[in-house]
Amino acid sequence: MWRYISVFLGGGILGAGFGVALGFFLFPYVFPPPPAMENLSAAEQSAVVANGTFIHAQPSDPVHYGSGRVTVYEKTVFLEPDFKVGPGPKYHVYLVPKAEIRASSDLDDAMFIDLGRLRSFEGSQKYTIPDGVTLQDYSSVIIWCEQFGALISPADLAFR
């Protein structure tokens, strides 16, 4: 009798744990946040410094993808309205001095500037560039998952 009770309780604990883990993974897909719709003020729309396009760096990975354009102004990184990435936890926007980042390991030895947490998985968003940053030293904008240390989507910048 006790054996059946312990098997039942063990199965219940394992099932609950699996259900919680599955819920954490599926939550952003089932309940995605609304698209962002931020606009730039006239002061923020100073001269365009660089442009880029987010790409799906690892086509064999169906979860980590991105698309859309990014525009870098003197004090602002602006993710354009067509921006979109696959949902996930703790995504951040980084300015990176390396070009052609295509794998998570490409960021191992690179110094980067964390512009903040991604506010939405799609839509226009703006991120302030800290004072004293020489933009020509940073040739990529990437979306990075801090929780798992994974590259989500890179954008190589073309300076004007």
Backbone hydrogen bonds, N-H to C=O, Kabsch-Sander energy under -0.5 kcal/mol:
donor,donor_aa,acceptor,acceptor_aa,energy
5,I,1,M,-2.0
6,S,2,W,-2.6
7,V,3,R,-2.3
8,F,4,Y,-2.4
9,L,5,I,-2.7
10,G,6,S,-2.6
11,G,7,V,-2.6
12,G,8,F,-2.1
13,I,9,L,-2.4
14,L,10,G,-2.6
15,G,11,G,-2.7
16,A,12,G,-2.4
17,G,13,I,-2.5
18,F,14,L,-2.5
19,G,15,G,-2.5
20,V,16,A,-2.4
21,A,17,G,-2.3
22,L,18,F,-2.6
23,G,19,G,-2.1
24,F,20,V,-2.2
25,F,21,A,-1.7
26,L,22,L,-2.6
27,F,23,G,-2.1
29,Y,26,L,-0.9
30,V,26,L,-2.3
31,F,27,F,-3.0
36,A,122,E,-2.9
38,E,124,S,-2.1
45,Q,41,S,-1.2
46,S,44,E,-0.8
49,V,72,V,-2.9
50,A,72,V,-1.8
51,N,158,A,-1.7
52,G,70,V,-2.1
53,T,156,D,-0.5
54,F,68,G,-3.1
55,I,154,P,-1.9
57,A,55,I,-1.1
61,D,58,Q,-2.6
65,Y,63,V,-1.0
67,S,84,K,-2.3
68,G,54,F,-0.5
70,V,52,G,-2.5
71,T,78,F,-2.7
72,V,50,A,-3.1
73,Y,71,T,-0.6
73,Y,76,T,-3.4
74,E,47,A,-0.6
77,V,127,Y,-3.0
78,F,71,T,-3.2
78,F,76,T,-0.6
79,L,77,V,-0.6
79,L,125,Q,-3.2
80,E,69,R,-2.2
80,E,78,F,-0.6
83,F,80,E,-2.2
84,K,67,S,-2.4
85,V,121,F,-2.6
86,G,65,Y,-1.7
92,H,144,W,-2.8
93,V,116,G,-2.4
94,Y,92,H,-0.5
94,Y,142,I,-2.6
95,L,113,I,-2.4
96,V,94,Y,-0.5
96,V,140,S,-2.8
102,R,100,E,-0.6
106,D,103,A,-1.5
107,L,104,S,-1.5
108,D,105,S,-1.3
110,A,107,L,-0.8
113,I,95,L,-2.4
114,D,112,F,-0.5
115,L,93,V,-3.0
115,L,113,I,-0.7
116,G,93,V,-0.6
118,L,91,Y,-2.9
123,G,83,F,-2.2
124,S,36,A,-1.0
125,Q,79,L,-1.6
127,Y,77,V,-2.5
129,I,75,K,-2.7
133,V,130,P,-1.1
135,L,133,V,-0.9
137,D,134,T,-2.0
138,Y,135,L,-2.1
139,S,96,V,-0.6
139,S,137,D,-0.6
140,S,96,V,-1.7
141,V,155,A,-2.4
142,I,94,Y,-2.3
143,I,153,S,-2.7
144,W,92,H,-2.6
144,W,142,I,-0.5
145,C,150,A,-3.0
146,E,90,K,-2.5
146,E,144,W,-0.8
149,G,145,C,-1.2
150,A,145,C,-1.5
152,I,143,I,-2.6
153,S,143,I,-1.4
155,A,141,V,-2.0
156,D,53,T,-0.5
157,L,139,S,-2.6
158,A,51,N,-3.1
159,F,157,L,-0.6
160,R,49,V,-2.3
